[in-house]
Amino acid sequence: MQSIEIDRSKRLKEEPQKGHNRWHPDIPPIIEVDPGEEVVLECRDASDCQVKRGMTVDDMPGLDTKVAHPLTGPVYVKGAAPGDLLEVEYVEVAPEPYGWTRNRPGAGFLRDLFPDPYLVHWDIADGWATSAQLPGVRIVNGSFMGTAGLAPSRAQLEEWTRRESELARRGGFVAPPDPEDAVPSSGPVAGEGLRTLPPRENCGNVDSKQLTTGSRLLIPVGVDGALYSAGDGHFAQGDGECCITAIEMGATATVRFTVHKGEAARKNIRWPRYAHPGYFLPPEWAAPRNFIATMGMPVRDDGGQEGEDLTLAARNALINMIDLLQERGWSRYQAYIICSVAVDLKISNVVDLPNVTVSAFLPEDIFQG
């Protein structure tokens, strides 16, 4: 079995031959594998090993800010070519024993309501994550790779750069190419490489919590060999990841590839797909079995009515869940962290106009009593 092993005491910039943190077609592969062959990838956390046990929010301003996400790879899959569909089977996603969750000022879904930094440390053992900063909370193992994808083609690189630049001109939030903290640190990759913050057609940072062990991720291939990379392990996450982090951790992913020749071109498949042959979590947690949910609808704080605004409905559902958790004795920031790692935002309806509805589901069994 082939593998890419890393030194977890080192940052990616100290082992640049093991990975990268920008998307670009010119990043050379580290290993080559045959379809059907298993490969093991040791991966750093989203902070590139900067967040450690014992740190406080006072340590956060000194961190490098443009390192996310350090990816291990690329892996060249023999026989994969543009127009193919690459299937990535997650044979195993194994967590490291430490994780963290952070609220970063200016980021996250409710960044206007949560302007202060906040940091929670997690101990991971025996299939659970616990934290002294959230006493009585226990989160079940739902390990998955938050960021994983394929290299873009040159045409994709140019098109995605163009469309994101156009959005920036319209006032949208965009992380443009930037050589600061880039790995590789020079040349076209540093200057042109796409930041890994947003997911795109090559998959990337989709943060889909259902991509657990046993799942299959299907991505249209843009370059010869596909050039697959992964990183940004999550031990657990709520659907939404509202404070911008889950239970972030280093992880080891064992994957296996299948090449579906010409499938993407033949069926005009442009976007990733994923599947799981069983339960992505034990069914009592995937459902969950014992929950309470709050609803949100597109009504503004001033009482004004909006129509078909799922973002506002999701915001209101989340705020209502934070209120519920505060009623139970949690602080606002503790509640926000709990929502990010354990609360699922689900669309309840998109047709009962004007009040499309989003519900926020809290699994009650995370509380140990």
N, C-alpha and C positions, 0 to 999 in steps of 0.2 A: 504494500500500500504506500503510495507516494504521499508526501506531506510537505507543508511549509510551516516550519517551527520558528517561533519568535522568542526573544529574550524579554520577558515581562518586566524586567527592571529597567528597560530602555524605552525611550520614545521612538516613534517611527522615524524621525529625522536622524536618529542614531543607527537605524537599520534600514536605510532607504532601499536596499536591495530586496527587502521582504514585502514591500507594498507601496501604496500611494494614497493620496487624499484628494485627488482631482480626477475627473473623467476626461479621457483623451484617447484617441485611437493610436497614438504613437508610443504609449507606455508598453514596454516589451514584456512578454510573459515570463514568469519565473519557472514554471514547470509545464510539461505537456502530458496529457492523459488521453487514454482511449475512452470512447463511450462505454459505459458499463463499469468502468474502473472507479473504485472508491478513492477519494482523496481527503486528507485531513488538513484543515486550515486552523491554525491558532490565531486568534484575533484579539486586538486591543479594544478597550472600551471607547465610547464616543469622545471622551476628553483626551484621548491619547495618553492615558496613564497619569494625567495631571491631578485628578481628584483622588485623595487617599484618606484612609482612616485617620481620625483625629483632626482633620482640617475643619475650619469654621468659615463662615461667610466672609470674615475679614481677610482670608487667604484668596478669595475668588478674584479680586481685581488684578492680581498679578499673573493670571493664567493667559497663555496664548489663546487667542479668540477665533482664529481661522483654521484650526487644525482638523475640525470635524469634517468627515469621519475618517479615521485611519483604517484603510482597507488592506486586507491580506490578499495578494494576488498581483497580476492576473494569472489565471489558469487557462492555458491553450487547450481547447477540446478538439482533438483530431477529427477532421471531416466536417466540422461546422463551417458554414459559409453564409454570406448574406442571403436572405430569403428563407433560411431555415428557421425552425422553432426549437429552441434549446429547452429541454426539460431538466430541472434541477431537483433531485430528490434529496430531502434532508434526512439522512440516515440517523443522525444524532446531533443534537445541540447540547453540549455539556457546559454548565456554568462554572465560573470561578467562585471562590468563597466570599467575595466581597462585592457589594453593589452600592450605588448612591442614586439619589434623586435630588434635583436642584431646580429651584425657580430662579431664572435669570432676568433681571430687570430689563424691560423693553422687549421681552420675548414671551411666547405663550399665547394661548387663546384669550385669556382675561388679563392681558398685560396692563391695561388701564386701571384695573382694580387691584392688582398685586404688584406694586412698583418696587418692593423691597426684595433683596436676596434672601434665599432660604435654602438650607442644605440638610438632607437626611442621609445618614449612613445605615446600610443594611448588612446584617450577617446572614449568609446563605449556607444552609446545612440541612441535610436529610429531607430535601424536597420543599423547603419552606424558606421564606425571607422574613426576618424580624428586625425591629429597630428599637433601640432604647428611647428614641425620640418620638416613637408612636407606640407607647406601651399598650399591650393587649391586642395589637394588630398582627396578623399572621397571613402572609400572602403565599399561595400555592405556586409551585414551579410551572411556569408557562414559557420556558426558554425558547427564544427565536432570534434570528438575525434581523435587526432593524433595518440594516442597509446591505443590499446585495444586488448586483447587477452586472451588465455587460458593457464593454466599451462601445461608445457611439462611433458611427462612421464619420468620415470627414464632412459629408453633407449634413448629417444630423447635428454635429457640433456647430456648424455654421447656422443652421436653421434655428436651433434652440437658443443660441446666443442672440440671434436677431430678434426672436419673438420676446425674449425676456428683456432685452434692451428697450423694445417698444413699450412693454408694460411699465418699465421704470420711468420712461418719459411721461406716461400717463399717471404717475404717482403711485404705482404699485410697489409692493415690497419685493425686492429682488436682491440676491447675493451675486453680484457680477464676478467675472473672472478677476483674480487678485493673486499676485505672486507671494504675498505675505503668508508665511507658514506653509507654503506649498511644498509637497513632496511628490515628484522631483522638484528641486528648488530652483531650477534654472531652465532656460530654453523655452520652446513652444509650449510644453506641458504646463509650466508654471504661469506663463503669460496668457495662454488661451484656454487652459483646462477649466472645465465647468465645475463649480462648487457642488458639493454633494448634499447640501441642505435640502433642495427640493427633489422629489422623485420625478422621473420622466418616463418616456417610452422604453428606456433601457432598464427600468425598474428603479434600483437605487433605494433611496431612503423612504420606502413606503410605510414602514412601521406597522405592518399588518400582523396583529397578534396571533392570527390563525396559522402562520407559517411555522408551526412547531414541528418537532420530530415526526416524521412520517408524511409530511406535506410534500407537494410537488408544485414548483414554481415554473411557469412557462413564459419565456421571453423571446421576442423576435430577435434574430441575430443580425448585427450590423456590419461585422468585420470577420475576416477569416479567423477561425479558431474561437470565435465568440468572445474570448478574454473575460472570464468570470472572476469577480472579486467579491469579498464579503467582509463585514465588520459590524461594529455597533451592536453588540449583543444586549438583549433585554431579558431579564429573568421573568418579569411580568409587566403587564401594561393594561390600562383600560383603553377601550376603543375611543380614540380621541387624543390620548396623551396630552391632556390640556395644559399642563404647566411647562411643556416642551421636552421633558425628560420622563422616562419610565424608571424601572429599577435597572439602571445602567450597569453593565458588567463586562469584564473580559469573558470570552467564551471560546470553545473549540467546536468547530462545525465539521462533521463528516458528511460529505456530499457525493452523489453519483449522478452522472450525466447521461441523457439520451438525446440524440439528434433526430429530429423529425424533418427529413429532407424536403425542402421546398414548401413546407406547410404554411409558413407565415405569408409567403408570396402568393401561394395558390388560394388561400382563404382570406387574403388581405387583412391579416391580423397585425395590428399596429401596437396594441397595448398589452402589458403583461396580464396573465391569468394565473390563478392558483387553485389547487384542489387538495383535499385530504380524504383518504379512503376510510378513515374512522372518525373518532372524536378528536378534535384538536386539543382538548383538555378533557379530564374526567367529566362526564356529563353533568354532574352536580355543580361543577364550576363553569362549564361552558354555557349552561342555560341562563342563569344559575338556578339552583333548586330553591333557595331561600333568599328572597330579595325584597327590597323596597325601591320604588322608582318615583322620581319627580318628573313632571311634565313641563315643557316649555313651548310657547306659541309666539308668533311674531307681533308682540305688543310691546311698545317702547315703555321706558320708565315713566314718561310723562303721560301715559295712557293712550298715546296715538297708535293707530292701527297700521301695520304694514301688511303687504300681501305676498304670499309665497316666498317668504324669506327664511330659509332653513337655517342660515347662520344665526339670525336673531333668535330663532326658536331654540337652537342648540345652546346658545349663550344663556337664555333664560332657564332652560332645564338644568344647566350646570350651576348657575347661581342659586337656584332653588335647592339643589342637592347640598351645596355648601352651607346654606342656611339650615338645612335639616341636620347636618353633622355638627354645626355649632350648637344647635338645640341640645345635642347629646354631650356637649362639654368639650369638643375639640376647638382649638383656635382656628381662625380663618385660614392661616397658612398650613396648618396641619390638615385641615379639610381639603384644601386645594391639592396637596400632595396625595392624599388618599384617593381623590378623584382621578388624578393622573395615572396612578398605578393600578387602580382596581375598578373604577366606575366606567361602564360602557354607555356611550351615547348611541342611541338607535333611532332611526327615522320611524315614527309610528304611522304618519300618513302624509301624503303629498297632494291629496285631492280634495280635502274638505276645506275649500277656500272660504275666507282668506286665511284661516288658522291651520296651516300645516303644523304638524306637531312632532317634536323630538322628545324622547324620554331618556332619562339618565338612570341606569340600573346599578344599584349598590348591592353586592352580595353580602348578606348579613353574617355569613359564616367566617368572614375574615376577622371578626371580633371574637376573641377567645373567652369572653365573659369575664 
